[in-house]
Amino acid sequence: MTKHLYIHFLFAVLLSAALLHTTRLTAQNLYFEKSVPLSDTLNSDFEESLPFYSSRDSTLFFVRTLHPQNTGGRLSGQDIWYSKKDTTGKWTEPTNDIPNLNNEGNNAVVGLSESGNTIYLLNDYSEGNQQQPGLSLSFSRDNNWRLPNSIFIPGLSDKQGIFYSLYMLPTEDVVLISAQMDKSLGQEDLYVSTKDPLTNEWSAPIHLGPTVNTGGFEISPYLTADKTTLFFSSNGHPGYGNADIFVTQRMDTSWTRWTKPENLGDQINSVGFDAYFTTNEDREVFFVSNRRGTSADIFTSRIITEEERERALAGRVQGGGRGAELLGRNNQTSLDSETQALIDETRALLEEFNTMRDGESPPIETPSSASDAPTFTSKRVLFSLNASSIQSTYTGRLNEVVSTLDENPQLKVEIVGHADDTGGKDYNLKLSIDRAVAVKQYLIRNGISERRIITYGKGSTQPLSANQSPEAQQRNRRVEINFI
Protein backbone atom coordinates (compact mmCIF):
# COMPACT_ATOMS: atom_id res chain seq x y z
CA MET A 1 0.00 0.00 0.00
CA THR A 2 3.06 2.24 0.25
CA LYS A 3 3.37 5.00 -2.30
CA HIS A 4 0.33 4.54 -4.52
CA LEU A 5 -2.50 3.93 -2.05
CA TYR A 6 -1.82 6.84 0.25
CA ILE A 7 -0.31 10.27 -0.15
CA HIS A 8 3.37 10.11 0.71
CA PHE A 9 5.09 12.88 2.57
CA LEU A 10 8.57 13.86 3.69
CA PHE A 11 10.26 14.55 6.98
CA ALA A 12 13.92 15.49 7.31
CA VAL A 13 16.50 16.95 9.71
CA LEU A 14 19.95 18.46 9.52
CA LEU A 15 23.12 16.54 8.89
CA SER A 16 25.52 17.78 11.51
CA ALA A 17 28.64 19.76 10.67
CA ALA A 18 30.63 16.91 12.17
CA LEU A 19 29.35 14.65 9.40
CA LEU A 20 29.79 17.12 6.60
CA HIS A 21 33.27 18.48 7.46
CA THR A 22 34.60 19.82 4.18
CA THR A 23 33.95 16.58 2.27
CA ARG A 24 31.09 16.36 -0.19
CA LEU A 25 28.99 13.34 0.66
CA THR A 26 28.67 10.69 -2.04
CA ALA A 27 27.81 7.01 -2.04
CA GLN A 28 31.55 6.29 -2.15
CA ASN A 29 32.27 7.98 1.20
CA LEU A 30 28.99 7.12 2.94
CA TYR A 31 29.06 3.85 4.86
CA PHE A 32 26.24 2.43 6.95
CA GLU A 33 25.70 -0.22 9.56
CA LYS A 34 23.23 -2.94 8.65
CA SER A 35 19.76 -1.44 8.96
CA VAL A 36 17.20 -2.89 11.39
CA PRO A 37 13.55 -2.08 12.13
CA LEU A 38 12.80 0.14 15.09
CA SER A 39 11.28 -1.52 18.14
CA ASP A 40 7.72 -2.80 18.23
CA THR A 41 6.92 0.18 20.43
CA LEU A 42 7.05 2.29 17.28
CA ASN A 43 6.32 -0.18 14.49
CA SER A 44 2.89 -1.78 14.65
CA ASP A 45 0.55 -3.89 12.50
CA PHE A 46 -0.45 -0.66 10.77
CA GLU A 47 1.61 1.40 8.37
CA GLU A 48 4.30 3.68 9.81
CA SER A 49 6.12 6.08 7.54
CA LEU A 50 7.84 9.45 7.19
CA PRO A 51 10.17 9.58 10.22
CA PHE A 52 11.44 12.99 11.34
CA TYR A 53 13.76 13.20 14.34
CA SER A 54 13.92 16.43 16.35
CA SER A 55 17.23 16.55 18.20
CA ARG A 56 16.03 19.49 20.24
CA ASP A 57 13.88 17.25 22.45
CA SER A 58 14.75 13.70 21.23
CA THR A 59 11.35 13.36 19.58
CA LEU A 60 10.60 11.18 16.57
CA PHE A 61 7.58 12.34 14.56
CA PHE A 62 6.06 9.91 12.07
CA VAL A 63 2.84 9.13 10.24
CA ARG A 64 0.44 6.26 10.81
CA THR A 65 -2.06 5.05 8.21
CA LEU A 66 -5.23 2.97 8.78
CA HIS A 67 -4.87 3.19 12.56
CA PRO A 68 -8.21 3.05 14.40
CA GLN A 69 -7.08 5.82 16.78
CA ASN A 70 -6.38 8.29 13.96
CA THR A 71 -8.54 11.41 14.06
CA GLY A 72 -11.76 10.39 12.36
CA GLY A 73 -11.02 6.67 12.63
CA ARG A 74 -9.29 3.99 10.60
CA LEU A 75 -10.55 5.06 7.16
CA SER A 76 -9.92 8.77 7.58
CA GLY A 77 -6.63 10.46 6.70
CA GLN A 78 -3.19 9.99 8.20
CA ASP A 79 -2.24 11.35 11.61
CA ILE A 80 1.02 12.68 12.97
CA TRP A 81 2.27 10.53 15.85
CA TYR A 82 5.34 11.02 18.01
CA SER A 83 7.54 9.19 20.50
CA LYS A 84 10.39 10.41 22.69
CA LYS A 85 13.68 8.64 23.30
CA ASP A 86 14.46 8.36 27.01
CA THR A 87 17.89 8.47 28.65
CA THR A 88 18.32 4.72 28.19
CA GLY A 89 17.66 4.92 24.43
CA LYS A 90 14.18 3.41 24.61
CA TRP A 91 11.17 4.92 22.86
CA THR A 92 8.09 5.97 24.79
CA GLU A 93 4.64 4.76 23.76
CA PRO A 94 3.63 6.80 20.65
CA THR A 95 0.72 9.23 20.79
CA ASN A 96 -1.18 11.33 18.25
CA ASP A 97 -2.49 13.75 20.86
CA ILE A 98 -1.39 16.91 19.03
CA PRO A 99 -4.23 19.45 19.12
CA ASN A 100 -4.54 21.73 16.04
CA LEU A 101 -2.17 19.63 13.90
CA ASN A 102 -4.21 16.45 13.43
CA ASN A 103 -7.63 16.41 11.77
CA GLU A 104 -9.57 14.11 9.45
CA GLY A 105 -7.35 14.98 6.50
CA ASN A 106 -3.82 13.78 5.70
CA ASN A 107 -1.49 15.29 8.27
CA ALA A 108 2.29 15.37 8.06
CA VAL A 109 5.20 17.45 9.32
CA VAL A 110 7.43 18.63 6.46
CA GLY A 111 9.91 20.82 8.31
CA LEU A 112 11.05 22.35 11.57
CA SER A 113 12.83 25.63 12.14
CA GLU A 114 16.33 25.77 13.62
CA SER A 115 14.86 27.08 16.88
CA GLY A 116 12.29 24.30 16.96
CA ASN A 117 9.47 26.78 17.59
CA THR A 118 8.04 26.71 14.05
CA ILE A 119 6.72 23.55 12.45
CA TYR A 120 5.82 23.21 8.75
CA LEU A 121 2.91 21.04 7.66
CA LEU A 122 1.60 19.51 4.46
CA ASN A 123 -1.64 20.94 3.04
CA ASP A 124 -3.51 24.19 3.46
CA TYR A 125 -5.17 24.06 6.89
CA SER A 126 -7.23 27.16 6.20
CA GLU A 127 -9.73 24.88 4.46
CA GLY A 128 -10.40 22.98 7.69
CA ASN A 129 -10.67 19.23 7.58
CA GLN A 130 -11.05 19.16 3.78
CA GLN A 131 -7.43 20.12 3.23
CA GLN A 132 -6.26 21.56 -0.07
CA PRO A 133 -2.75 21.12 -1.56
CA GLY A 134 -0.35 23.58 -0.02
CA LEU A 135 2.01 24.39 2.83
CA SER A 136 1.17 25.61 6.33
CA LEU A 137 3.08 26.57 9.45
CA SER A 138 2.34 26.58 13.16
CA PHE A 139 4.08 28.30 16.08
CA SER A 140 4.72 26.78 19.48
CA ARG A 141 3.36 28.61 22.50
CA ASP A 142 3.73 27.16 25.98
CA ASN A 143 4.64 23.81 24.38
CA ASN A 144 1.39 23.80 22.39
CA TRP A 145 1.06 24.24 18.64
CA ARG A 146 -1.25 27.04 17.47
CA LEU A 147 -3.71 26.77 14.58
CA PRO A 148 -1.67 26.61 11.33
CA ASN A 149 -1.48 29.44 8.80
CA SER A 150 -1.12 28.85 5.06
CA ILE A 151 1.90 29.77 2.89
CA PHE A 152 1.43 30.57 -0.80
CA ILE A 153 3.74 28.85 -3.31
CA PRO A 154 2.86 29.85 -6.90
CA GLY A 155 1.84 26.92 -9.09
CA LEU A 156 1.71 24.30 -6.35
CA SER A 157 -2.07 24.04 -6.55
CA ASP A 158 -1.72 23.26 -10.29
CA LYS A 159 -0.04 19.92 -9.61
CA GLN A 160 -1.45 16.84 -11.31
CA GLY A 161 -2.73 13.77 -9.48
CA ILE A 162 -3.06 13.30 -5.73
CA PHE A 163 0.54 12.47 -4.82
CA TYR A 164 2.93 15.16 -3.65
CA SER A 165 5.34 15.91 -0.84
CA LEU A 166 7.23 18.89 0.56
CA TYR A 167 10.36 19.45 2.63
CA MET A 168 11.23 22.76 4.27
CA LEU A 169 14.88 23.33 5.20
CA PRO A 170 15.49 24.41 8.82
CA THR A 171 16.75 27.73 7.39
CA GLU A 172 13.15 28.29 6.24
CA ASP A 173 14.17 29.71 2.86
CA VAL A 174 14.12 26.62 0.62
CA VAL A 175 11.31 24.12 0.12
CA LEU A 176 11.71 20.98 -1.98
CA ILE A 177 8.68 19.62 -3.81
CA SER A 178 7.84 16.21 -5.21
CA ALA A 179 4.89 16.43 -7.58
CA GLN A 180 3.71 15.76 -11.10
CA MET A 181 3.53 19.05 -12.99
CA ASP A 182 3.60 20.22 -16.60
CA LYS A 183 7.42 19.92 -16.82
CA SER A 184 7.56 16.47 -15.22
CA LEU A 185 9.36 13.77 -17.20
CA GLY A 186 7.18 10.98 -15.87
CA GLN A 187 5.33 10.65 -12.59
CA GLU A 188 6.39 12.79 -9.62
CA ASP A 189 9.56 14.85 -10.23
CA LEU A 190 11.61 16.95 -7.82
CA TYR A 191 11.31 20.75 -7.80
CA VAL A 192 12.52 23.56 -5.56
CA SER A 193 10.99 26.87 -4.47
CA THR A 194 13.04 29.61 -2.75
CA LYS A 195 12.00 32.56 -0.61
CA ASP A 196 12.99 36.11 -1.57
CA PRO A 197 14.73 37.57 1.52
CA LEU A 198 13.41 41.07 0.74
CA THR A 199 9.76 40.35 -0.03
CA ASN A 200 9.38 36.96 1.72
CA GLU A 201 7.59 35.73 -1.39
CA TRP A 202 8.17 32.21 -2.72
CA SER A 203 9.23 31.47 -6.29
CA ALA A 204 7.37 29.20 -8.69
CA PRO A 205 8.71 25.62 -8.54
CA ILE A 206 12.00 25.06 -10.44
CA HIS A 207 12.48 21.64 -12.06
CA LEU A 208 15.71 19.97 -10.85
CA GLY A 209 16.46 18.65 -14.33
CA PRO A 210 16.88 15.29 -16.11
CA THR A 211 19.95 14.14 -14.17
CA VAL A 212 17.82 13.76 -11.04
CA ASN A 213 14.38 13.26 -12.55
CA THR A 214 13.37 10.30 -14.75
CA GLY A 215 10.34 8.79 -16.42
CA GLY A 216 9.55 7.03 -13.14
CA PHE A 217 8.88 8.76 -9.82
CA GLU A 218 11.27 10.76 -7.65
CA ILE A 219 9.97 11.37 -4.12
CA SER A 220 10.97 12.06 -0.49
CA PRO A 221 13.74 14.67 -1.04
CA TYR A 222 16.05 15.49 1.87
CA LEU A 223 18.62 18.28 1.48
CA THR A 224 21.52 18.84 3.86
CA ALA A 225 21.88 22.14 5.69
CA ASP A 226 24.59 23.42 3.33
CA LYS A 227 22.16 22.95 0.42
CA THR A 228 24.58 20.77 -1.58
CA THR A 229 23.72 17.12 -0.88
CA LEU A 230 20.35 15.73 -1.89
CA PHE A 231 18.92 12.37 -0.85
CA PHE A 232 15.76 11.09 -2.53
CA SER A 233 13.92 7.91 -3.50
CA SER A 234 13.25 6.78 -7.08
CA ASN A 235 12.06 3.85 -9.14
CA GLY A 236 13.42 5.45 -12.32
CA HIS A 237 17.12 5.06 -11.52
CA PRO A 238 18.49 1.48 -11.55
CA GLY A 239 18.44 -0.15 -8.13
CA TYR A 240 17.57 -3.19 -6.04
CA GLY A 241 13.80 -3.05 -6.09
CA ASN A 242 10.58 -1.08 -6.19
CA ALA A 243 12.16 2.19 -5.07
CA ASP A 244 15.67 2.86 -3.76
CA ILE A 245 17.30 5.77 -1.92
CA PHE A 246 19.93 7.75 -3.87
CA VAL A 247 22.32 10.64 -3.22
CA THR A 248 23.43 13.41 -5.60
CA GLN A 249 25.50 16.60 -5.37
CA ARG A 250 24.55 20.11 -6.45
CA MET A 251 27.27 21.25 -8.88
CA ASP A 252 26.83 25.04 -8.76
CA THR A 253 24.55 27.74 -7.40
CA SER A 254 21.75 26.81 -9.76
CA TRP A 255 19.22 24.12 -8.92
CA THR A 256 19.42 22.33 -12.27
CA ARG A 257 22.94 20.84 -12.37
CA TRP A 258 23.55 17.72 -10.27
CA THR A 259 25.98 14.82 -10.25
CA LYS A 260 24.75 11.41 -11.40
CA PRO A 261 22.64 9.95 -8.56
CA GLU A 262 24.29 7.09 -6.70
CA ASN A 263 22.56 4.20 -4.94
CA LEU A 264 23.14 4.07 -1.15
CA GLY A 265 23.75 0.32 -1.30
CA ASP A 266 22.30 -2.79 0.24
CA GLN A 267 22.81 -1.77 3.87
CA ILE A 268 19.96 0.70 3.24
CA ASN A 269 18.09 -0.43 0.12
CA SER A 270 16.20 -3.68 -0.49
CA VAL A 271 14.03 -5.34 -3.13
CA GLY A 272 11.04 -3.55 -1.59
CA PHE A 273 10.03 0.11 -1.34
CA ASP A 274 12.68 2.22 0.44
CA ALA A 275 12.25 5.97 0.96
CA TYR A 276 12.15 8.93 3.39
CA PHE A 277 15.81 8.93 4.38
CA THR A 278 16.76 11.27 7.22
CA THR A 279 19.53 11.51 9.81
CA ASN A 280 20.69 13.53 12.81
CA GLU A 281 23.88 14.84 14.44
CA ASP A 282 24.40 11.53 16.25
CA ARG A 283 24.80 9.85 12.84
CA GLU A 284 21.57 7.92 13.32
CA VAL A 285 19.67 7.17 10.12
CA PHE A 286 15.92 6.69 9.81
CA PHE A 287 14.04 5.58 6.71
CA VAL A 288 10.96 3.65 5.64
CA SER A 289 10.73 0.23 3.98
CA ASN A 290 8.07 -2.38 3.29
CA ARG A 291 10.66 -5.18 2.99
CA ARG A 292 8.98 -7.10 5.83
CA GLY A 293 5.55 -7.20 4.19
CA THR A 294 2.91 -5.07 2.49
CA SER A 295 2.89 -2.33 5.16
CA ALA A 296 5.79 0.02 5.72
CA ASP A 297 7.87 0.16 8.90
CA ILE A 298 10.52 2.57 10.13
CA PHE A 299 14.09 1.27 9.96
CA THR A 300 17.25 2.66 11.47
CA SER A 301 20.95 2.50 10.73
CA ARG A 302 24.02 4.56 11.52
CA ILE A 303 26.53 6.37 9.34
CA ILE A 304 29.96 4.90 10.06
CA THR A 305 33.48 5.92 9.14
CA GLU A 306 35.59 4.07 6.59
CA GLU A 307 37.73 2.74 9.45
CA GLU A 308 34.66 1.36 11.25
CA ARG A 309 33.53 -0.28 8.02
CA GLU A 310 36.91 -1.92 7.47
CA ARG A 311 36.93 -3.27 11.04
CA ALA A 312 33.44 -4.72 10.53
CA LEU A 313 34.50 -6.43 7.32
CA ALA A 314 37.66 -7.80 8.94
CA GLY A 315 35.62 -9.09 11.85
CA ARG A 316 33.32 -11.01 9.53
CA VAL A 317 36.25 -12.74 7.87
CA GLN A 318 38.26 -13.40 11.02
CA GLY A 319 35.17 -14.67 12.80
CA GLY A 320 35.33 -17.92 10.85
CA GLY A 321 32.67 -19.56 8.72
CA ARG A 322 32.52 -19.70 4.95
CA GLY A 323 34.06 -16.24 4.52
CA ALA A 324 37.22 -17.22 6.36
CA GLU A 325 37.41 -20.50 4.46
CA LEU A 326 37.25 -18.67 1.12
CA LEU A 327 39.82 -16.15 2.28
CA GLY A 328 42.19 -19.02 2.99
CA ARG A 329 41.65 -20.42 -0.48
CA ASN A 330 42.36 -17.10 -2.16
CA ASN A 331 45.28 -15.83 -0.10
CA GLN A 332 47.63 -16.20 -3.06
CA THR A 333 45.80 -13.58 -5.13
CA SER A 334 47.09 -10.07 -5.68
CA LEU A 335 43.84 -8.36 -4.63
CA ASP A 336 44.07 -5.67 -1.98
CA SER A 337 42.72 -6.60 1.44
CA GLU A 338 39.51 -4.55 1.22
CA THR A 339 38.56 -5.99 -2.17
CA GLN A 340 39.33 -9.50 -0.92
CA ALA A 341 37.21 -8.93 2.16
CA LEU A 342 34.30 -7.73 0.03
CA ILE A 343 34.57 -10.83 -2.16
CA ASP A 344 34.54 -13.06 0.91
CA GLU A 345 31.60 -11.19 2.38
CA THR A 346 29.63 -11.51 -0.85
CA ARG A 347 30.19 -15.25 -1.09
CA ALA A 348 29.34 -15.81 2.55
CA LEU A 349 26.12 -13.86 2.17
CA LEU A 350 25.02 -16.02 -0.74
CA GLU A 351 23.93 -18.68 1.74
CA GLU A 352 21.63 -16.12 3.31
CA PHE A 353 20.20 -15.05 -0.04
CA ASN A 354 19.75 -18.52 -1.56
CA THR A 355 19.44 -22.09 -0.33
CA MET A 356 19.31 -23.59 -3.79
CA ARG A 357 21.05 -26.88 -4.59
CA ASP A 358 23.84 -26.90 -7.13
CA GLY A 359 22.46 -26.69 -10.64
CA GLU A 360 18.89 -25.86 -9.58
CA SER A 361 17.28 -23.17 -11.76
CA PRO A 362 14.18 -21.40 -10.39
CA PRO A 363 11.60 -19.90 -12.75
CA ILE A 364 12.18 -16.38 -13.95
CA GLU A 365 10.85 -13.90 -11.43
CA THR A 366 7.99 -11.81 -12.77
CA PRO A 367 6.07 -8.98 -11.12
CA SER A 368 2.58 -9.55 -9.78
CA SER A 369 1.10 -7.40 -12.53
CA ALA A 370 2.42 -9.84 -15.16
CA SER A 371 -0.81 -11.80 -14.76
CA ASP A 372 -2.51 -9.01 -16.70
CA ALA A 373 -0.58 -10.14 -19.80
CA PRO A 374 -0.06 -13.93 -19.45
CA THR A 375 0.72 -14.49 -23.11
CA PHE A 376 3.96 -12.48 -23.14
CA THR A 377 7.03 -14.61 -22.48
CA SER A 378 9.96 -13.27 -20.46
CA LYS A 379 13.33 -13.04 -22.20
CA ARG A 380 16.87 -13.65 -20.97
CA VAL A 381 20.17 -12.18 -22.20
CA LEU A 382 23.56 -13.53 -21.03
CA PHE A 383 26.80 -11.59 -20.70
CA SER A 384 30.52 -12.28 -20.76
CA LEU A 385 32.64 -12.15 -17.59
CA ASN A 386 32.97 -8.58 -16.22
CA ALA A 387 31.20 -7.23 -19.32
CA SER A 388 28.02 -5.20 -19.86
CA SER A 389 28.08 -5.00 -23.67
CA ILE A 390 25.39 -6.94 -25.54
CA GLN A 391 26.64 -9.87 -27.59
CA SER A 392 25.48 -9.98 -31.23
CA THR A 393 23.86 -13.38 -30.68
CA TYR A 394 21.17 -11.69 -28.56
CA THR A 395 20.15 -8.86 -30.89
CA GLY A 396 17.46 -11.05 -32.46
CA ARG A 397 15.96 -11.74 -29.05
CA LEU A 398 15.99 -8.03 -28.18
CA ASN A 399 14.39 -7.20 -31.53
CA GLU A 400 11.56 -9.55 -30.53
CA VAL A 401 11.11 -7.49 -27.37
CA VAL A 402 10.98 -4.30 -29.48
CA SER A 403 8.35 -5.86 -31.77
CA THR A 404 6.22 -6.98 -28.82
CA LEU A 405 6.29 -3.48 -27.32
CA ASP A 406 5.53 -1.87 -30.69
CA GLU A 407 2.53 -4.15 -31.19
CA ASN A 408 1.26 -3.71 -27.60
CA PRO A 409 1.50 -0.04 -26.62
CA GLN A 410 -0.15 -0.76 -23.25
CA LEU A 411 2.83 -2.86 -22.14
CA LYS A 412 5.87 -1.76 -20.19
CA VAL A 413 9.02 -3.77 -19.68
CA GLU A 414 10.98 -4.54 -16.51
CA ILE A 415 14.71 -5.15 -17.03
CA VAL A 416 16.56 -6.80 -14.13
CA GLY A 417 20.35 -7.16 -14.24
CA HIS A 418 22.31 -9.88 -12.40
CA ALA A 419 25.95 -10.87 -11.85
CA ASP A 420 27.86 -13.94 -10.71
CA ASP A 421 29.86 -13.87 -7.45
CA THR A 422 33.37 -13.33 -8.82
CA GLY A 423 33.50 -9.72 -7.60
CA GLY A 424 32.64 -7.81 -4.47
CA LYS A 425 29.09 -6.76 -3.57
CA ASP A 426 29.50 -3.15 -4.65
CA TYR A 427 31.17 -4.12 -7.92
CA ASN A 428 28.54 -6.77 -8.69
CA LEU A 429 25.70 -4.33 -8.07
CA LYS A 430 27.21 -1.77 -10.43
CA LEU A 431 27.88 -4.43 -13.07
CA SER A 432 24.30 -5.73 -12.87
CA ILE A 433 22.95 -2.19 -13.20
CA ASP A 434 25.23 -1.53 -16.21
CA ARG A 435 23.90 -4.68 -17.89
CA ALA A 436 20.29 -3.61 -17.33
CA VAL A 437 21.05 -0.12 -18.65
CA ALA A 438 22.73 -1.58 -21.77
CA VAL A 439 19.52 -3.46 -22.62
CA LYS A 440 17.46 -0.37 -21.86
CA GLN A 441 19.57 1.75 -24.20
CA TYR A 442 19.20 -0.85 -26.96
CA LEU A 443 15.40 -0.61 -26.67
CA ILE A 444 15.50 3.19 -26.67
CA ARG A 445 17.71 3.24 -29.78
CA ASN A 446 15.10 1.08 -31.48
CA GLY A 447 12.21 3.43 -30.77
CA ILE A 448 10.91 2.37 -27.35
CA SER A 449 10.07 5.27 -25.03
CA GLU A 450 12.14 5.46 -21.85
CA ARG A 451 8.92 5.96 -19.92
CA ARG A 452 7.95 2.34 -20.72
CA ILE A 453 11.16 0.87 -19.30
CA ILE A 454 11.96 0.07 -15.65
CA THR A 455 15.48 -1.11 -14.76
CA TYR A 456 16.85 -2.76 -11.62
CA GLY A 457 20.16 -4.30 -10.63
CA LYS A 458 20.29 -7.20 -8.15
CA GLY A 459 24.06 -7.78 -8.09
CA SER A 460 24.90 -11.39 -7.22
CA THR A 461 22.04 -11.83 -4.73
CA GLN A 462 19.75 -13.95 -6.96
CA PRO A 463 21.82 -16.63 -8.74
CA LEU A 464 20.03 -19.18 -10.92
CA SER A 465 22.51 -21.80 -9.73
CA ALA A 466 25.36 -22.02 -7.24
CA ASN A 467 28.51 -20.33 -8.55
CA GLN A 468 30.68 -23.45 -8.41
CA SER A 469 31.52 -23.91 -12.09
CA PRO A 470 32.18 -21.66 -15.12
CA GLU A 471 28.92 -22.90 -16.67
CA ALA A 472 26.93 -21.99 -13.56
CA GLN A 473 28.57 -18.57 -13.38
CA GLN A 474 27.70 -17.96 -17.03
CA ARG A 475 23.99 -18.60 -16.31
CA ASN A 476 24.12 -16.03 -13.52
CA ARG A 477 25.63 -13.26 -15.71
CA ARG A 478 22.28 -12.26 -17.16
CA VAL A 479 19.48 -9.77 -17.67
CA GLU A 480 15.84 -10.86 -17.23
CA ILE A 481 13.28 -9.01 -19.35
CA ASN A 482 9.69 -9.17 -18.11
CA PHE A 483 6.59 -7.62 -19.70
CA ILE A 484 4.29 -5.78 -17.29
Helices and strands as residue ranges (DSSP letters): H 17-20, G 27-29, E 31-32, E 36-37, E 47-54, E 59-65, E 79-84, E 109-112, E 118-124, G 125-127, E 132-141, E 144-145, E 149-151, G 156-158, E 160-168, E 174-180, E 189-194, E 206-207, E 218-223, E 229-234, E 244-249, E 262-263, E 274-279, E 284-289, E 297-304, H 306-318, H 321-329, H 337-353, G 368-372, E 379-382, G 392-394, H 395-407, E 413-417, H 425-445, G 450-452, E 453-457, H 470-476, E 478-483
